[in-house]
Amino acid sequence: MLQVQDLRVAYGNIQALHGISLSVAEGEIVTLIGANGAGKSTTLRAISGLVRPRAGKIVFQGQDITRTPAHKIVAMGVGHVPEGRKIFTEMTVQENLELGAYIADPKRFHEDLNAVFERFPRLRERRRQSASTLSGGEQQMLALGRALMLRPKLLLLDEPSMGLSPRLVQEIFEIIVELNRSGTTILLVEQNAAMALSIAHRAYVLETGRVVLDGPAQDLQNHPAVKAAYLGGGQSANG
């Protein structure tokens, strides 16, 4: 479904990605793990068209989208739940969801809205409330629900567990697994490496803008360097 080849991104004179290559097959959960500043969020932003690569190639369902504007990438079926949720706090819960459907078929709006409310009953209860009144977990559910209004083929999730209690982290990850089982392909960026590797099919480890390890998630769970650097230790995954 997705192929990223030798992707290079810079912010001014700061090189963020130094030739990232990865792939995501239809039906997979693939996770990117790594420390802050490793390039995980930049990779997602480049895929969704929010930053322009300096070099490399991004192919989605056989089509080169490297230079495609972000709004056209959304229309192709790529949903992005950004780090920090980025909901519209001055709007109601339902208005946020309506914005998620802005390019969807209006004939299916109520069906999709009801599907989101069935998946997230708390959003139904709070549909007329300002999004600013939601808890952190509810805001993450709203950000997910907004993306699902698109019926995405590929869902990019950036740090969905950030700032949540352990109970809510478990709930969010259960939702991610269920979304995948229902047919959504997922590329997940997550600092909670243990949780991410426990649900993913494959994983890539990023360090300073480079892929230093990749393979089946279960194999990386048991990799000594990954265990040391990301599952409770201090060793670099490439050292």
C-alpha positions as CSV (number, residue, x, y, z in Angstrom):
1,M,0.0,0.0,0.0
2,L,2.8,2.5,0.9
3,Q,6.4,2.6,-0.1
4,V,8.9,5.2,1.1
5,Q,12.2,5.3,-0.6
6,D,15.3,7.1,0.5
7,L,13.3,10.0,2.0
8,R,15.2,13.1,3.0
9,V,13.7,16.0,4.8
10,A,15.2,19.2,6.3
11,Y,14.0,22.1,8.3
12,G,16.2,24.9,7.0
13,N,19.7,23.8,7.6
14,I,18.7,21.0,10.0
15,Q,18.5,17.6,8.3
16,A,15.7,15.6,9.9
17,L,15.6,12.5,7.7
18,H,18.7,11.0,6.1
19,G,17.3,8.6,3.6
20,I,14.4,6.7,5.3
21,S,13.0,3.7,3.5
22,L,10.0,1.7,4.7
23,S,6.9,-0.1,3.4
24,V,3.4,-0.8,4.7
25,A,1.4,-3.6,3.2
26,E,-2.4,-3.6,3.1
27,G,-3.9,-4.8,6.3
28,E,-0.8,-4.3,8.4
29,I,0.0,-2.4,11.6
30,V,3.5,-1.1,11.1
31,T,5.1,0.9,13.9
32,L,8.0,3.4,14.0
33,I,9.8,3.6,17.3
34,G,12.7,5.7,18.5
35,A,13.7,8.5,20.8
36,N,12.5,12.1,20.6
37,G,14.1,13.8,17.5
38,A,14.5,10.5,15.7
39,G,12.4,11.6,12.8
40,K,9.2,9.6,13.4
41,S,6.7,12.5,13.2
42,T,8.6,14.1,10.3
43,T,8.2,10.8,8.4
44,L,4.4,10.9,8.9
45,R,4.2,14.6,8.0
46,A,6.1,13.9,4.8
47,I,3.8,11.0,3.9
48,S,0.7,13.2,4.4
49,G,2.1,16.1,2.5
50,L,2.6,18.5,5.4
51,V,6.3,18.8,4.7
52,R,8.0,18.7,1.3
53,P,10.9,16.2,1.0
54,R,14.2,17.4,-0.4
55,A,14.8,14.0,-2.0
56,G,13.3,10.5,-2.1
57,K,10.0,9.0,-3.2
58,I,6.6,8.3,-1.5
59,V,4.3,5.9,-3.4
60,F,0.7,5.2,-2.2
61,Q,-1.3,2.4,-3.9
62,G,1.1,2.6,-6.9
63,Q,0.9,6.4,-7.3
64,D,3.8,8.7,-6.6
65,I,2.5,11.3,-4.0
66,T,5.9,12.8,-3.2
67,R,4.9,16.2,-4.5
68,T,1.1,15.9,-4.1
69,P,-0.6,18.6,-1.9
70,A,-1.8,17.5,1.5
71,H,-5.5,18.0,0.7
72,K,-5.3,15.7,-2.3
73,I,-3.5,13.0,-0.3
74,V,-6.4,13.1,2.2
75,A,-8.8,12.7,-0.7
76,M,-6.9,9.6,-1.8
77,G,-7.7,8.0,1.6
78,V,-4.7,8.8,3.9
79,G,-5.9,9.9,7.4
80,H,-3.5,11.6,9.8
81,V,-4.0,11.8,13.6
82,P,-1.3,14.3,14.5
83,E,0.8,14.4,17.7
84,G,-1.0,16.4,20.3
85,R,-4.4,15.6,18.7
86,K,-4.9,19.1,17.1
87,I,-8.7,19.1,17.6
88,F,-10.6,22.4,17.2
89,T,-11.3,23.2,20.9
90,E,-13.5,26.1,20.1
91,M,-15.9,23.8,18.2
92,T,-18.3,21.2,19.5
93,V,-17.5,17.5,19.3
94,Q,-19.9,17.0,16.4
95,E,-18.5,20.0,14.5
96,N,-15.0,18.4,14.8
97,L,-16.4,15.2,13.3
98,E,-18.2,17.1,10.6
99,L,-14.9,18.6,9.6
100,G,-13.4,15.1,9.3
101,A,-16.0,14.4,6.7
102,Y,-15.5,17.5,4.6
103,I,-14.5,15.6,1.5
104,A,-16.5,12.4,2.2
105,D,-19.8,11.5,0.4
106,P,-22.5,13.5,2.2
107,K,-24.9,10.6,1.6
108,R,-23.0,8.4,4.0
109,F,-22.4,11.2,6.7
110,H,-25.0,10.0,9.2
111,E,-23.9,6.3,8.8
112,D,-20.3,7.3,9.4
113,L,-21.2,9.6,12.3
114,N,-23.2,6.8,14.0
115,A,-20.3,4.4,13.4
116,V,-18.0,6.8,15.3
117,F,-20.5,7.2,18.1
118,E,-20.9,3.4,18.4
119,R,-17.1,3.0,18.6
120,F,-16.8,6.0,21.1
121,P,-20.0,6.2,23.1
122,R,-18.5,9.0,25.2
123,L,-18.4,11.2,22.1
124,R,-22.1,10.6,21.6
125,E,-22.8,11.7,25.1
126,R,-20.7,14.9,24.6
127,R,-21.6,15.6,21.0
128,R,-22.9,19.1,21.8
129,Q,-20.2,20.1,24.2
130,S,-17.2,22.2,23.3
131,A,-14.2,20.0,22.5
132,S,-12.2,22.0,25.1
133,T,-14.2,20.4,27.9
134,L,-13.1,16.9,27.0
135,S,-10.5,14.9,29.0
136,G,-7.2,14.0,27.3
137,G,-8.5,10.5,26.5
138,E,-11.7,11.8,25.1
139,Q,-9.8,14.3,23.0
140,Q,-7.7,11.4,21.6
141,M,-10.9,9.6,20.8
142,L,-12.2,12.6,19.0
143,A,-9.1,13.0,17.0
144,L,-9.4,9.3,16.0
145,G,-13.1,9.7,15.2
146,R,-12.5,12.7,13.1
147,A,-10.0,10.8,11.0
148,L,-12.4,7.8,10.7
149,M,-15.0,10.1,9.2
150,L,-12.9,9.9,6.0
151,R,-13.0,6.1,5.9
152,P,-9.2,6.1,5.5
153,K,-7.4,3.3,3.7
154,L,-4.2,4.2,5.5
155,L,-4.3,5.8,9.0
156,L,-1.2,7.6,10.3
157,L,-1.2,7.7,14.1
158,D,1.3,10.0,15.8
159,E,1.8,9.3,19.6
160,P,-1.8,8.3,20.4
161,S,-0.9,7.4,23.9
162,M,0.8,10.7,24.8
163,G,-0.3,12.1,28.1
164,L,-2.8,9.4,28.9
165,S,-3.2,7.2,32.0
166,P,-2.2,3.6,31.7
167,R,-5.9,2.6,31.6
168,L,-6.6,4.9,28.8
169,V,-3.5,3.8,26.9
170,Q,-4.7,0.3,27.0
171,E,-8.1,1.4,25.8
172,I,-6.7,3.4,22.9
173,F,-4.5,0.5,21.8
174,E,-7.4,-1.9,21.9
175,I,-9.3,0.5,19.6
176,I,-6.3,0.6,17.2
177,V,-6.3,-3.2,17.0
178,E,-10.0,-3.3,16.4
179,L,-9.6,-0.6,13.6
180,N,-7.0,-2.8,12.0
181,R,-9.2,-5.9,12.3
182,S,-12.0,-4.1,10.6
183,G,-9.8,-3.3,7.6
184,T,-7.8,-0.2,8.2
185,T,-4.1,-0.3,7.5
186,I,-2.1,1.6,10.2
187,L,1.3,3.3,10.4
188,L,1.9,4.0,14.1
189,V,4.4,6.3,15.6
190,E,4.7,5.6,19.3
191,Q,7.2,6.2,22.1
192,N,5.6,3.5,24.2
193,A,7.7,0.9,22.4
194,A,6.4,-2.1,24.4
195,M,2.8,-1.3,23.6
196,A,3.5,-0.5,20.0
197,L,5.5,-3.7,19.4
198,S,2.9,-5.8,21.2
199,I,0.2,-4.9,18.6
200,A,2.2,-4.3,15.4
201,H,3.0,-6.8,12.6
202,R,6.3,-5.1,11.7
203,A,8.5,-2.3,13.1
204,Y,11.2,0.1,12.2
205,V,13.6,1.6,14.7
206,L,14.7,5.2,13.9
207,E,17.7,7.0,15.3
208,T,18.7,10.5,14.2
209,G,16.7,10.4,10.9
210,R,17.8,6.9,9.9
211,V,16.4,3.4,10.0
212,V,18.8,1.3,12.1
213,L,16.7,-1.8,12.6
214,D,13.6,-3.3,11.0
215,G,11.7,-6.6,11.0
216,P,8.8,-8.5,12.5
217,A,7.6,-6.7,15.6
218,Q,7.9,-9.9,17.7
219,D,11.5,-10.3,16.7
220,L,12.4,-6.7,17.6
221,Q,10.7,-7.2,21.0
222,N,13.3,-9.8,21.7
223,H,16.2,-8.0,20.1
224,P,18.9,-7.2,22.8
225,A,19.6,-3.6,21.5
226,V,15.9,-2.8,21.3
227,K,15.3,-4.2,24.8
228,A,18.2,-2.2,26.1
229,A,17.4,1.2,24.4
230,Y,13.5,1.2,24.3
231,L,12.2,-1.5,26.8
232,G,14.3,-0.4,29.8
233,G,17.9,0.4,29.3
234,G,20.3,2.8,27.8
235,Q,22.2,1.2,24.9
236,S,21.8,2.6,21.3
237,A,19.8,0.3,19.0
238,N,22.6,0.5,16.4
239,G,25.4,0.0,18.8
